[in-house]
Protein backbone atom coordinates (compact mmCIF):
# COMPACT_ATOMS: atom_id res chain seq x y z
CA UNK A 1 0.00 0.00 0.00
CA UNK A 2 1.22 3.52 -0.69
CA UNK A 3 3.33 4.95 2.17
CA UNK A 4 1.04 7.98 2.31
CA UNK A 5 -2.18 5.95 2.33
CA UNK A 6 -1.64 3.15 4.82
CA UNK A 7 -0.76 5.41 7.81
CA UNK A 8 -3.97 7.32 7.07
CA UNK A 9 -5.91 4.07 7.09
CA UNK A 10 -4.31 3.15 10.43
CA UNK A 11 -5.24 6.57 11.80
CA UNK A 12 -8.88 6.21 10.75
CA UNK A 13 -9.11 2.70 12.21
CA UNK A 14 -7.38 3.73 15.44
CA UNK A 15 -9.56 6.79 15.93
CA UNK A 16 -12.73 4.77 15.30
CA UNK A 17 -11.70 2.17 17.87
CA UNK A 18 -10.77 4.89 20.36
CA UNK A 19 -14.01 6.81 19.88
CA UNK A 20 -16.00 3.59 20.04
CA UNK A 21 -14.38 2.69 23.37
CA UNK A 22 -14.00 6.15 24.92
CA UNK A 23 -16.66 8.15 23.07
CA UNK A 24 -19.31 7.85 25.78
CA UNK A 25 -16.77 8.84 28.45
CA UNK A 26 -15.90 11.95 26.45
CA UNK A 27 -19.60 12.80 26.13
CA UNK A 28 -20.04 12.32 29.88
CA UNK A 29 -17.16 14.69 30.61
CA UNK A 30 -18.54 17.19 28.10
CA UNK A 31 -21.97 17.11 29.73
CA UNK A 32 -20.48 17.41 33.21
CA UNK A 33 -18.34 20.39 32.22
CA UNK A 34 -20.76 22.29 29.99
CA UNK A 35 -24.16 21.10 31.18
CA UNK A 36 -25.22 19.92 27.72
CA UNK A 37 -23.95 18.22 24.59
CA UNK A 38 -22.91 20.09 21.47
CA UNK A 39 -22.66 18.51 18.03
CA UNK A 40 -19.95 20.98 17.01
CA UNK A 41 -17.91 20.24 20.12
CA UNK A 42 -18.35 16.49 19.60
CA UNK A 43 -17.33 16.66 15.94
CA UNK A 44 -14.25 18.74 16.77
CA UNK A 45 -13.23 16.30 19.51
CA UNK A 46 -13.59 13.43 17.03
CA UNK A 47 -11.50 15.36 14.50
CA UNK A 48 -8.83 15.93 17.16
CA UNK A 49 -8.74 12.20 17.92
CA UNK A 50 -8.41 11.38 14.22
CA UNK A 51 -5.61 13.91 13.86
CA UNK A 52 -3.80 12.55 16.93
CA UNK A 53 -3.79 9.03 15.55
CA UNK A 54 -2.75 10.37 12.15
CA UNK A 55 0.18 12.24 13.65
CA UNK A 56 1.30 9.09 15.43
CA UNK A 57 0.90 6.93 12.33
CA UNK A 58 2.87 9.23 10.03
CA UNK A 59 5.68 9.92 12.50
CA UNK A 60 6.09 6.61 14.36
CA UNK A 61 4.98 3.78 12.08
CA UNK A 62 5.98 1.21 10.99
CA UNK A 63 7.51 -0.14 14.18
CA UNK A 64 10.37 -2.66 14.05
CA UNK A 65 9.40 -6.27 14.69
CA UNK A 66 11.85 -6.62 17.61
CA UNK A 67 13.85 -4.42 19.95
CA UNK A 68 17.12 -5.04 18.12
CA UNK A 69 15.91 -5.06 14.51
CA UNK A 70 16.65 -1.35 14.06
CA UNK A 71 20.24 -1.71 15.28
CA UNK A 72 22.56 -1.76 12.28
CA UNK A 73 25.24 0.68 11.12
CA UNK A 74 23.99 3.80 9.38
CA UNK A 75 20.39 3.68 10.60
CA UNK A 76 18.85 6.28 12.89
CA UNK A 77 21.77 8.75 12.78
CA UNK A 78 20.34 12.12 13.89
CA UNK A 79 20.49 15.18 11.65
CA UNK A 80 21.47 18.05 13.92
CA UNK A 81 22.37 20.79 11.41
CA UNK A 82 19.63 23.46 11.25
CA UNK A 83 18.70 24.51 7.74
CA UNK A 84 20.10 21.44 6.02
CA UNK A 85 16.92 21.21 3.93
CA UNK A 86 17.76 24.59 2.35
CA UNK A 87 21.07 23.16 1.12
CA UNK A 88 19.18 20.19 -0.29
CA UNK A 89 16.85 22.61 -2.06
CA UNK A 90 19.81 24.39 -3.67
CA UNK A 91 21.40 21.11 -4.73
CA UNK A 92 18.12 19.87 -6.23
CA UNK A 93 17.60 23.11 -8.21
CA UNK A 94 21.18 23.04 -9.46
CA UNK A 95 20.99 19.45 -10.67
CA UNK A 96 17.34 19.16 -11.81
CA UNK A 97 16.23 22.73 -12.49
CA UNK A 98 13.09 24.37 -11.18
CA UNK A 99 10.78 21.95 -12.98
CA UNK A 100 12.55 18.97 -11.49
CA UNK A 101 12.74 20.63 -8.08
CA UNK A 102 8.96 21.15 -8.09
CA UNK A 103 8.44 17.38 -8.17
CA UNK A 104 11.46 16.40 -6.04
CA UNK A 105 11.27 14.34 -2.87
CA UNK A 106 13.19 16.91 -0.80
CA UNK A 107 10.60 19.61 -1.53
CA UNK A 108 7.53 17.47 -0.98
CA UNK A 109 8.93 15.96 2.20
CA UNK A 110 9.18 19.46 3.67
CA UNK A 111 5.77 20.48 2.35
CA UNK A 112 4.21 17.33 3.77
CA UNK A 113 5.66 18.10 7.22
CA UNK A 114 4.24 21.63 7.02
CA UNK A 115 0.81 20.33 5.98
CA UNK A 116 0.91 17.60 8.64
CA UNK A 117 1.23 20.14 11.45
CA UNK A 118 -1.14 22.81 10.13
CA UNK A 119 -4.21 21.09 11.70
CA UNK A 120 -2.46 21.26 15.08
CA UNK A 121 -2.28 25.05 14.82
CA UNK A 122 -5.90 25.21 13.70
CA UNK A 123 -7.05 23.05 16.62
CA UNK A 124 -4.96 25.11 19.04
CA UNK A 125 -6.88 28.23 18.05
CA UNK A 126 -10.34 26.84 17.42
CA UNK A 127 -10.64 23.78 19.67
CA UNK A 128 -8.44 24.87 22.57
CA UNK A 129 -9.49 28.53 22.16
CA UNK A 130 -5.86 29.67 22.12
CA UNK A 131 -4.10 32.15 19.87
CA UNK A 132 -1.24 32.19 17.35
CA UNK A 133 1.35 31.94 20.10
CA UNK A 134 -0.48 28.92 21.53
CA UNK A 135 -0.31 27.19 18.14
CA UNK A 136 3.39 28.03 17.79
CA UNK A 137 4.31 26.66 21.21
CA UNK A 138 2.11 23.58 20.85
CA UNK A 139 3.65 22.81 17.44
CA UNK A 140 7.19 23.18 18.80
CA UNK A 141 6.52 21.01 21.87
CA UNK A 142 4.74 18.32 19.85
CA UNK A 143 7.45 18.21 17.18
CA UNK A 144 10.29 18.16 19.71
CA UNK A 145 8.58 15.34 21.61
CA UNK A 146 8.20 13.33 18.41
CA UNK A 147 11.86 13.79 17.41
CA UNK A 148 13.09 12.87 20.89
CA UNK A 149 10.84 9.81 20.86
CA UNK A 150 12.32 8.76 17.53
CA UNK A 151 15.89 9.47 18.71
CA UNK A 152 15.49 7.40 21.90
CA UNK A 153 13.79 4.46 20.18
CA UNK A 154 10.47 5.32 21.87
CA UNK A 155 12.24 6.11 25.14
CA UNK A 156 14.14 2.84 25.34
CA UNK A 157 11.42 0.52 24.08
CA UNK A 158 13.78 -0.29 21.20
CA UNK A 159 17.54 -0.70 21.60
CA UNK A 160 18.30 1.80 18.84
CA UNK A 161 16.68 4.70 17.03
CA UNK A 162 14.63 3.26 14.16
CA UNK A 163 13.84 6.61 12.52
CA UNK A 164 16.02 9.65 11.86
CA UNK A 165 15.59 12.47 14.37
CA UNK A 166 15.98 15.67 12.36
CA UNK A 167 16.28 19.17 13.79
CA UNK A 168 14.90 20.51 10.51
CA UNK A 169 11.70 18.57 11.18
CA UNK A 170 11.25 20.56 14.39
CA UNK A 171 11.71 23.81 12.45
CA UNK A 172 9.41 22.86 9.58
CA UNK A 173 6.75 21.27 11.79
CA UNK A 174 6.65 24.31 14.05
CA UNK A 175 6.29 26.51 10.97
CA UNK A 176 3.37 24.35 9.84
CA UNK A 177 1.63 24.76 13.21
CA UNK A 178 2.23 28.52 13.03
CA UNK A 179 0.69 28.72 9.55
CA UNK A 180 -2.26 26.65 10.78
CA UNK A 181 -2.77 28.98 13.75
CA UNK A 182 -2.84 31.97 11.40
CA UNK A 183 -5.27 30.51 8.87
CA UNK A 184 -7.46 29.24 11.73
CA UNK A 185 -8.92 32.74 11.97
CA UNK A 186 -10.52 32.35 8.54
CA UNK A 187 -14.33 32.04 8.80
CA UNK A 188 -14.23 28.60 7.14
CA UNK A 189 -12.84 27.11 10.38
CA UNK A 190 -15.38 28.76 12.66
CA UNK A 191 -17.42 25.56 12.87
CA UNK A 192 -14.57 23.93 14.83
CA UNK A 193 -15.23 26.20 17.80
CA UNK A 194 -17.93 24.86 20.07
CA UNK A 195 -20.51 27.03 21.80
CA UNK A 196 -19.13 29.35 24.47
CA UNK A 197 -20.77 27.64 27.39
CA UNK A 198 -19.79 28.75 30.86
CA UNK A 199 -19.11 26.49 33.79
CA UNK A 200 -22.06 24.12 34.15
CA UNK A 201 -22.04 24.66 37.91
CA UNK A 202 -23.17 28.26 37.46
CA UNK A 203 -25.80 27.51 34.82
CA UNK A 204 -29.50 27.68 35.58
CA UNK A 205 -31.23 24.40 36.51
CA UNK A 206 -33.01 22.69 33.63
CA UNK A 207 -35.98 20.36 33.46
CA UNK A 208 -35.24 16.68 33.91
CA UNK A 209 -36.49 14.87 30.82
CA UNK A 210 -36.67 11.22 29.87
CA UNK A 211 -33.88 11.69 27.35
CA UNK A 212 -31.65 13.25 29.99
CA UNK A 213 -32.24 10.39 32.40
CA UNK A 214 -31.63 7.88 29.62
CA UNK A 215 -28.37 9.65 28.80
CA UNK A 216 -27.32 9.36 32.46
CA UNK A 217 -28.01 5.62 32.29
CA UNK A 218 -25.86 5.36 29.17
CA UNK A 219 -23.06 7.14 31.05
CA UNK A 220 -23.41 4.72 33.97
CA UNK A 221 -23.43 1.68 31.69
CA UNK A 222 -20.34 2.89 29.85
CA UNK A 223 -18.42 3.65 33.04
CA UNK A 224 -19.31 0.28 34.55
CA UNK A 225 -18.60 -1.78 31.43
CA UNK A 226 -15.36 0.09 30.74
CA UNK A 227 -14.12 -0.42 34.30
CA UNK A 228 -14.99 -4.12 34.31
CA UNK A 229 -13.27 -4.76 30.98
CA UNK A 230 -10.22 -2.70 31.99
CA UNK A 231 -9.75 -4.56 35.28
CA UNK A 232 -10.40 -8.04 33.89
CA UNK A 233 -8.20 -7.31 30.89
CA UNK A 234 -5.35 -6.13 33.12
CA UNK A 235 -5.63 -9.21 35.34
CA UNK A 236 -5.66 -11.51 32.30
CA UNK A 237 -2.56 -9.79 30.93
CA UNK A 238 -0.78 -10.11 34.30
CA UNK A 239 -1.66 -13.81 34.34
CA UNK A 240 -0.22 -14.33 30.85
CA UNK A 241 2.97 -12.55 31.90
CA UNK A 242 3.43 -15.03 34.75
CA UNK A 243 1.47 -13.32 37.50
CA UNK A 244 -1.20 -14.77 39.80
CA UNK A 245 -3.87 -16.90 38.14
CA UNK A 246 -7.43 -15.61 37.97
CA UNK A 247 -10.66 -17.56 38.44
CA UNK A 248 -14.17 -17.28 37.05
CA UNK A 249 -15.74 -16.19 40.34
CA UNK A 250 -13.33 -13.28 40.60
CA UNK A 251 -13.87 -12.27 36.97
CA UNK A 252 -17.63 -12.82 36.82
CA UNK A 253 -18.79 -11.78 40.29
CA UNK A 254 -16.36 -9.92 42.52
CA UNK A 255 -15.01 -7.49 39.94
CA UNK A 256 -18.52 -6.42 38.73
CA UNK A 257 -19.59 -6.24 42.39
CA UNK A 258 -16.75 -3.89 43.37
CA UNK A 259 -17.22 -1.74 40.24
CA UNK A 260 -20.96 -1.33 40.90
CA UNK A 261 -20.18 -0.38 44.51
CA UNK A 262 -17.93 2.46 43.32
CA UNK A 263 -20.07 3.59 40.36
CA UNK A 264 -23.53 3.32 41.92
CA UNK A 265 -23.71 2.50 45.63
CA UNK A 266 -21.15 4.80 47.23
CA UNK A 267 -22.04 7.85 45.07
CA UNK A 268 -25.76 7.26 45.76
CA UNK A 269 -25.35 7.44 49.54
CA UNK A 270 -22.81 10.27 49.41
CA UNK A 271 -23.91 13.93 49.37
CA UNK A 272 -25.46 14.57 45.97
CA UNK A 273 -27.38 11.27 46.05
CA UNK A 274 -26.61 10.16 42.49
CA UNK A 275 -24.51 7.63 40.60
CA UNK A 276 -21.47 8.74 38.63
CA UNK A 277 -23.40 8.84 35.36
CA UNK A 278 -26.24 10.78 36.97
CA UNK A 279 -23.72 13.25 38.39
CA UNK A 280 -22.32 13.79 34.90
CA UNK A 281 -25.87 14.68 33.78
CA UNK A 282 -26.36 16.96 36.82
CA UNK A 283 -29.10 14.81 38.37
CA UNK A 284 -29.80 14.12 42.02
CA UNK A 285 -32.34 11.85 43.72
CA UNK A 286 -35.07 13.60 45.68
CA UNK A 287 -37.92 12.61 47.96
CA UNK A 288 -41.21 14.34 48.56
CA UNK A 289 -41.31 18.05 47.86
CA UNK A 290 -38.23 17.79 45.69
CA UNK A 291 -36.01 17.85 48.78
CA UNK A 292 -32.86 15.72 48.84
CA UNK A 293 -33.77 12.21 49.91
CA UNK A 294 -32.14 10.20 52.67
CA UNK A 295 -29.17 7.93 52.03
CA UNK A 296 -31.10 4.68 52.75
CA UNK A 297 -33.88 5.62 50.33
CA UNK A 298 -31.38 6.66 47.66
CA UNK A 299 -29.59 3.35 48.13
CA UNK A 300 -32.86 1.43 47.81
CA UNK A 301 -33.71 3.26 44.61
CA UNK A 302 -30.20 2.49 43.30
CA UNK A 303 -30.57 -1.22 44.01
CA UNK A 304 -34.08 -1.44 42.53
CA UNK A 305 -33.12 0.75 39.59
CA UNK A 306 -30.26 0.88 37.14
CA UNK A 307 -27.60 0.10 39.75
CA UNK A 308 -29.12 -3.27 40.60
CA UNK A 309 -29.95 -3.97 36.97
CA UNK A 310 -26.35 -3.26 35.94
CA UNK A 311 -24.91 -5.50 38.65
CA UNK A 312 -27.23 -8.41 37.85
CA UNK A 313 -26.57 -7.98 34.13
CA UNK A 314 -22.80 -8.01 34.67
CA UNK A 315 -23.03 -11.10 36.87
CA UNK A 316 -25.45 -13.01 34.66
CA UNK A 317 -23.51 -12.19 31.47
CA UNK A 318 -20.34 -14.23 31.87
CA UNK A 319 -17.05 -13.28 30.25
CA UNK A 320 -16.84 -16.95 29.26
CA UNK A 321 -18.85 -18.44 26.42
CA UNK A 322 -21.67 -19.83 28.60
CA UNK A 323 -23.44 -17.81 31.27
CA UNK A 324 -23.07 -19.39 34.74
CA UNK A 325 -26.55 -18.13 35.71
CA UNK A 326 -28.90 -18.72 32.75
CA UNK A 327 -32.11 -18.35 34.81
CA UNK A 328 -30.86 -15.11 36.35
CA UNK A 329 -30.04 -13.90 32.87
CA UNK A 330 -33.66 -14.42 31.77
CA UNK A 331 -35.06 -12.74 34.90
CA UNK A 332 -32.78 -9.75 34.44
CA UNK A 333 -33.85 -9.29 30.82
CA UNK A 334 -37.52 -9.47 31.85
CA UNK A 335 -36.98 -6.91 34.62
CA UNK A 336 -35.12 -4.62 32.21
CA UNK A 337 -38.01 -4.84 29.74
CA UNK A 338 -40.64 -4.12 32.41
CA UNK A 339 -38.62 -1.21 33.80
CA UNK A 340 -38.11 0.25 30.33
CA UNK A 341 -41.83 0.06 29.50
CA UNK A 342 -42.80 1.62 32.84
CA UNK A 343 -40.20 4.36 32.33
CA UNK A 344 -41.77 5.25 28.97
CA UNK A 345 -45.44 5.16 30.00
CA UNK A 346 -45.11 6.68 33.50
CA UNK A 347 -46.52 10.25 33.20
CA UNK A 348 -44.47 11.38 36.22
CA UNK A 349 -41.27 10.00 34.61
CA UNK A 350 -40.25 8.43 37.91
CA UNK A 351 -39.74 4.91 36.63
CA UNK A 352 -40.44 1.64 38.41
CA UNK A 353 -37.75 2.14 41.09
CA UNK A 354 -38.89 5.72 41.69
CA UNK A 355 -42.52 4.63 42.07
CA UNK A 356 -41.56 1.91 44.54
CA UNK A 357 -39.37 4.18 46.67
CA UNK A 358 -41.25 7.45 46.33
CA UNK A 359 -38.29 9.24 44.82
CA UNK A 360 -37.61 11.26 41.71
CA UNK A 361 -34.93 13.38 40.06
CA UNK A 362 -34.26 17.08 39.83
CA UNK A 363 -31.39 19.12 38.48
CA UNK A 364 -28.53 19.06 41.00
CA UNK A 365 -28.03 22.80 40.58
CA UNK A 366 -31.53 23.45 41.95
CA UNK A 367 -30.52 21.97 45.30
CA UNK A 368 -27.28 23.96 45.26
CA UNK A 369 -29.26 27.18 44.78
CA UNK A 370 -31.52 26.32 47.71
CA UNK A 371 -28.49 25.70 49.92
CA UNK A 372 -27.06 29.09 48.97
CA UNK A 373 -30.35 30.84 49.71
CA UNK A 374 -30.46 29.51 53.25
N, C-alpha and C positions, 0 to 999 in steps of 0.2 A: 504494500500500500504506500502511496506517496507520503514522504516524510512530513509534509505539511498537513496531510489529511488525517492520518491515524492518531496523532496527539489530540486533534480536535474531537475525533470520535471518542477517545478515552475521556476527554473532558466532559462531553455531553453525558456519557454513561455514568461517570463518577458523580456528576452533579445531580442526575436523576436519582441515583441510589441514595445520595446524601439527603436530598429534599424529601424523598420517600420515607426515609428513616427519621429525619429530624424536622421535617416540615411542620408537623403539628406542634412540636416544642417551640419552634420559632414563632408560630402564630399565637401560642399561649403567652410567650414573653411580650409579643407585640400588643396583645390585648391588655396584659397587666400594666404595661408601661403607658399606653396611649388611651386605654379605655374603650377602644373599638378597633376593628380591622379595616385596613385600607388596601384596595386592590393595587394601587400604585406602589405603596410601600412593599407589598408582598411580591409584586413583579420585580421591583428593583432588588430586593433581597435575593430572589432567585437568580437574577442576572449577575449579582455579585458572587454567588456560589459558583455559577457556571464559569465566570471569569477566573475565580481562584483555582478551580481545577484545571482550567486551560493554561494558566500561568505555570502551574506545577508540571503539567504534561509537556509543555514546550521547553521548559528549562531543566527538567530533571530526568525525563524518560528518553530512551529506554534504560533500565537499570541493569547492571551486570548480573550474570547468573549466580556468581559466588563472590565472596569477599575479596578473593585474590585475583579474579579474572582481569581486572583493570590494571594490574601491576605488571607492566612491561616497559622497557626503555622507550622514551619518546612520547609517552601518552600522559596527558594531564599536566603538562608543563605550563605554569601560569604565564600570562602575558601582562607584564607590569609597566609597560611603557605607554604613558598617556598620549593619545593622538596618533597611535600607530595606524589606525584606519585611514587617516588622511594621507599618509605615505602610500598606503595600498591604493588609494584613489588615484594619486599621481602616477603610480606605476601602471595602473590599468589604462589610464587615458593615454599615456605615452606609448604603450604597446598595442592597444586595440582601437584607439581613437574614441571620440565621444559616442559614436553609435555603438561600438562594442562595450564601452563603459556603461551605457544605459541598460544593458542586459547582463552585466557582469554579476558574479556571485558576491563580490565584495560590497557592491552598492546595495544589492537587495537584502543582504544579511543585515546591514545597518538599518535600512528602511524597515525591515521586518521587526527589528528590536524596538524601533521608535513606535511603530504601529501597535506592537504587543503591549506597550506600557501606556499608551494614550487612554484606554478605558480606565486605568487606575486613577489618572488625574481627573477624569470626568466623574468617577464615583466619589472621589475625595471631595469634590465641590458639591455635587448634587445629592449623593446618598448620605455622606457624612456631614453635609452642610458646612464644609470648610471653605477655604479660599485658595488662591493660586499658590501661596506659600505652603499651605497644607499639602497640596498635590505635589509640589516640588520635594518637600521633606519625605513624604510617604513614598514617592518614587525612588528617592535615594536610599532610604532605609530598606525597602523591599529588594532593590537591585543588589545592594551590598550584602544583604542576608543570603540571597541566592548564590552570589559568587563565592562567598565564604563557605556555603554549604557544598558547592561543587568542589572547591579547593580542598576541603577537609574530608572528602568522600562521605558526605552526609554525616559530618561530625563523628567520624570514626566507625560508622557502620560498615564501610568498606576500607580495606587496607591502604588503598591509594586513591588519588583523585581520578575519576573516570570521565570527567569533562574538563575542558580548559577554562579556568577562571581568568577572566579578561577585564582589566581595568577600564578598557574602552567600552565594555558592555555597561558598566556602571554609569559612565558619562552619557552614553547614547540612551540608555533606558530612562535615566533621570530626565533627559531632554524630552523624551516621549511623554512622560508623566506631566512635565511642565506644559507642553503643547496641549495635552488633553485637558489640563486644568483651565487653560485659556479658552479653548473652544467650548468648554462646558457651559459658558455663559450664553451661548447661542440659544435662542428660544426652542430649537428643535429638541434639546435635551431637558427641557423643563419638566417633561412627564416623569423623569427619574426622581424628582423630588416629591416625597410624600407630603400629605397635608401637615400643616404646622400645628399639630396638636400639643397642648401643654401637658403638664404632668397629670396623669389620670387621677391622682389623689386629690387634686384641687378642682376637678371637674364636677359639674352638677350631677346628682343622682339621676339615673334613668330607669325607666320601667323594666321590670323583669319579664321577659317574654319566653315563650316556649323555645324559640330558636336559641336564645341566649343560654337557657338551662341545658339544652341539648349540646351546645358548644362546650359548656363546662364539663359535661359528661365525656365528650370526645377528648378533652384535655386530660381528664382523669384516666381514661382508658389508655391513652398514649403514654402518659407518665408511668403508669403501672406496668404495661407491657414492655416498654423500653427498659425499665429497671430490672424486671425479671429476666429478660433476654440478656441484658448486659452482665448481670451477676452469674447466671448459669453458664453463659459463654465464657466468662473469665475463669470460672471453676473448672470447666471442661478443658480449657487451654492449659491451666496449671496441672491438671491430671495428666495430659498428654506429654507435658514437659518433665514428668517424673514426680509431681507433687502428690498430695493426698488424694486417694480415690473418693469419688462421689457416690451417692446412692440415690435411688429413685425417690425415696421419701423426702430426702433433702431437697431434690430438684423440683418435685411435684407438689410438695406441701409446705415445708418450712420456709423456703424462699418466697413463694407467693404470700404466705402468711405475714412474714416480716415486712414485705413491701407494702401490703395493704395497711398494716399498722401505721407505717410512716406516711403513706399517701392519704389515707382516709381517717383512721381512728384518732391518732394524736392531733392532727389539725382540727378535727371536728369538736374535740373537747377543749381545745385551747381557745383563748380569746379570739373572737372572729367567727367561731363556730362554722367552719366550712372546710371542705377538703382542699387539696392543693389546686386542683383544676377549677373548683368553684372560686377560690381566691384569685386565680388568674382572671376570671370573668367578673370579679368584684361582686360576688354574691355572699350572703350570710344567712344562716338559718334563724328564723324568728318563731316566736310563739304567738299567743293571742295579743292583739293590739299592735302587732308588728314590733314588739319589743324583743331584744335578744333572748333566745331561749336558754334553758339550763343545759349544762354539760351532759347530764344523763339523757335528757330528751334528744339532744343533738346526736348523741352516740346511738340511741335507739333508731333514729331516723337513718343514720348512716348504715347501720347493720341491715335494716329492712329495705333500704334503697340501693343506690348504685354501688356503695361500698361492699355490702354483703354480696350483691350480684357479681361484682368483679372478683371477689375472693373465691366464691363457689365456681365461677367460670374458670378461673386459673387452676383451681384444684382439679376440677372434673375434666379439663382439657389437658391431657398428659403431653409432656414433651416427647414421649415415646410414641410408637405407632398406634398402640391400643390404649384407650382410656382406662385407667384403673377403677373408675367409678361410673360405669355406663348408665346406671339408674339415676344417679345424681346428675349426670349430664342432661338426661331427658327432663328431669324436674326443673333444672336451672333454665333450660330453654323455654319451658312452659311459663315459668315465673317471669322471665324476661318479656315474653309475648304479652302476658296479662298486664304487666306493668306498663309496657309501651302503649297498649290500647287505652288503658286508664289515663295515662299521661295525655293522650291526644283528646279524649272525650271529656275529661274533667273540666268544667267551666271555670273553676277556681285555679286551675293550673298547678294544683298542689301535688298531684301524683298519688300513687297508692301508698307509699311510705309517709307522705305528708298527711294524707287523710287519716291513716292509722295512728299517727303520733300527734296530730293537731299542730303541725308546724308548716311553715311556708318559707319563701325566700323574699328578701328585699335587697336593694343595692347597698353594699357595704358602706358606701359614702354617706348614706342617709343616717346610719347609726353614728358615724363619726361626727356629723353635723349636730346631732342631738347631744352628744357628749360635750361638744364645744359650747353649746348654748346653756349648759347647766352651770 
